[in-house]
Amino acid sequence: MSHHSNSAHAVFEFDLTTDETRRRAAVMAALGANWDPPAVMRGEEAAYDLLYSGLDERQQEAYDMLVAAGVLPRRGQGHAAD
């Protein structure tokens, strides 16, 4: 492949504004009128609380290590009932 210093470069520009607007409208339509973002967030938090509850000693050590490293946020006391 040869590169010449006098070769012309073509500039390609794409305006994705219309496509992004269409994509967002499609997402909102798919979510429907009954979509409740706060309820979704509460459900997600409850799922994470359950995920990290009831850890055995070794799992708790790994969790604590990940929290200390900033990979995971500290969650409650490690029990879903807390």
Buried (B, 14 or more C-beta within 10 A) or exposed (E): EEEEEEEEEEEEEEEEEEEEEEEEEEEEEEEEEEEEEEEEEEEEEEEBBEEBBEBEEEEEEEBBEEBEEEEBEEBEEBEEEE
